[in-house]
């Protein structure tokens, strides 16, 4: 089936952003209520068990998602690739279960916690949050730029979880109830996704092992990177739990719950542009400006979000999670600024994959995990939650420096920022600081308007970047009008 990527690009991008934004709102409400119902200590324990289950799930990941997506974009036997990837992950998952359970029983010495972790591990198959089996089912929708269906289905998942969380006081639920709700809420969506795959693409699963050795070998560096990155994301909570307290883990979990969901931004942009990116590289078309424009958009968005949160952090946390979590303000601010580097690194990993340099992603993963762990062990005893957040910021910043160095080996002419961009950052900081005298609900829309105004005023995007963006979304006819409106000579 021929896909008009230019025509579908804007629709798909808007669908993902608004779909993920709606899911973000539902998830925020669900998690904020969960945090209030469970209390800081139990909320910390919940996130600790969730972190362990996510880490365990990554051992069956094998890093094959992006390779599968890349090959699916220009393969003839498309379903063979997806079925092979699902078959490999399924077998690997069940192979790990027995030894991992033995390890968990010995390490945790708590049978109830081990049972709850195993219950959470069912989400390897059911949940989009675990990015494992269900992630592979999304590939046909990604490639055809029709992500509206998966977005709606994820919305259903989050809505069911929210309903079950709202019923928490009615049923007299506790930690066990929340974990059961976290798993069961994904089952209807999983079944609906399979139905639409069959209806729209004629897909049906069967065990296949087409070219599986090559797939595993090709994905091996990404496998190492994904395990390391999962450890990088989840180890903070675990180290706080075991070296500090459940209370500290609960505070830090709030910071993570506020910052990590903004990963929908690079996900939405990169998921939409990835098929075009792969095609341009394969057909040796000009891809430099597309890559640099993506970097610039991601970095500008991350900086804007970080600054917006900076001046109202305590108010936002207290509004969402309650005053008991107000001490999470400073670590949350620090983690938001680390997102600037994470957005950059996130896209760099995909750039490496497209050009076949997955080994660079592995090097990056090793460096940030080792550095982050060392810094946490040094800073945690003295600075607790804030020390852990600082560790992550420094590790991600150094990771970006490493990425810039490694990108020199990629045939891309890279340019990210200039002096004008620095003036823009300073202006946004000053403007948002002044705007912070207003109430939160006035400050947020006003600051967003200011940020957009300053982007246009400083002409952050060049004529060529505006041209390529309009071309991608099939709106070249707007080019002269927009350039004239923005006063480009």
C-alpha positions, 0 to 999 in steps of 0.5 A, a space after each residue: 500500500 502506498 503511503 503519502 507521507 507528506 500528506 499524513 505527516 502533520 495529521 499523524 504528528 498532531 494525533 500523537 501529540 494530542 493523543 499523548 497529551 490526553 493520556 498524559 492528563 489522565 495519567 497525571 490524575 491517576 498517579 496524583 490520586 494514587 500518591 494521595 491514597 497510598 501516602 509517601 511511603 507506600 507510593 515509594 514502595 509501589 514505584 520501587 516494585 514497578 522499577 524492578 519489574 521494568 528492569 526485569 522486562 528489559 532483559 527480554 527486550 533484546 533491543 530489536 524494536 528499532 531494528 524491526 521498525 527500520 526493516 519493516 519500513 522497506 521490507 516486502 515480508 513485513 509481518 514475518 519481521 514483526 512475528 519473528 521479533 514477537 516470537 524472540 521476545 516471548 521465548 526470551 521472557 519465559 526463559 528468564 522467569 525462573 532464574 529471575 524469580 529465584 534471584 528476587 526471592 533471595 535478594 528481596 527476601 519478601 514473597 509478597 513483593 516477588 508475587 506483586 512484581 510477577 503480576 506487574 510483569 504481565 504488562 510485558 505483553 499487555 501494556 504500552 508503558 513497558 514498551 515490549 510485546 505491545 510496542 511491536 504491534 504498533 509498528 504497522 500504525 507507525 509506518 503508515 502514519 496512522 497512530 490515531 488508533 493506538 493513541 485512542 486505545 492507550 487513552 482507553 487503558 488510562 481511562 480504565 486505570 483512572 476509574 479503578 483508582 477513583 474506586 480506591 476508597 470505595 473498595 478499601 483498596 491498598 497497594 495490592 489493589 493499585 497493582 492489580 488495577 495497573 495490570 488489568 486496565 491494559 487488557 481491553 486495549 490489548 485485545 482491541 489493538 489485535 482486532 484493529 491489526 487484523 481488520 486494517 492490515 490483515 495481520 495475525 500472529 504466528 511463531 516465526 523465526 525469519 532471519 532471527 540470528 541476523 536480527 539479534 546480532 544487529 540489535 545486540 548493541 541496542 540491547 545493551 543500551 536499552 538495559 543500561 538506559 532502563 537501569 539509568 531511569 529506574 535505579 534512582 528510585 531503587 537506590 533511594 529505597 535501599 540506601 535511604 528510605 521509602 519516603 525519599 523514594 516516594 518524593 523522587 518518584 513524584 519528580 520522575 512522574 512529572 518529567 518522564 511523561 514529557 518523553 512523549 514529545 521526542 517520541 511523537 516527533 521521531 515516530 512520525 519522522 522516522 519512516 521518512 528519515 530511513 527512506 531519505 538515507 536509503 535513497 541518498 536524499 538530502 537529510 541534513 536539514 531534517 536531522 538538524 531541524 528535529 534536534 532544534 525543535 526538541 532542544 527548544 521545547 525541552 528548554 521552554 518546558 524547563 523554564 516554565 516549570 522553574 518558577 512555579 515548581 512548588 505550586 504545580 507539585 502541591 496542586 497535582 500531588 498534594 502539599 505532602 510532596 512539596 519537598 520534591 520541588 527542587 529535584 523535579 526542577 533539576 530533572 526537568 533541565 536534564 530533559 534538555 540533554 535527554 531529548 538530544 540523546 534520545 534522537 541521537 540514538 535513532 540517528 545512530 540506528 539509521 546509519 548502522 552505528 548502534 555500538 555508539 548507543 551502547 557506549 553512551 549507555 555504559 558511560 551514563 550508567 557508570 557515571 550516574 551510579 558513582 555520582 549517586 553513591 557520592 551525593 546521596 548520603 549527604 544530599 538525599 533526593 536532591 543529590 540523586 537528581 543532580 547525579 542524573 543531570 550531570 550524567 545526562 549532560 556528559 552523555 550529550 557531550 559524548 553524543 556530540 563527539 560520536 556524531 562526528 563519525 556520522 555523515 551529517 553536517 550538524 548545527 544546533 545553536 547560535 548566539 541568537 538562540 542564547 539571547 532567546 534563552 536569556 529573554 525567556 528566563 527574564 520574561 517567565 520570571 516576571 510573569 511568575 508574579 501572577 497566579 499559576 493559571 495565568 502564568 502558564 498560558 501567558 508564559 507559553 504565549 511569551 515563549 512562542 512570541 520570542 521564538 518568532 521575534 528572534 527568528 530562531 528558525 531559518 528560511 530553509 528550516 521553515 521551507 523544509 517543515 512546510 514541505 514535510 507537512 505538504 503545505 508549501 503553498 503557505 511558504 511565501 505568506 508565512 515568510 512575509 508574515 514573519 518578516 523574512 527578507 
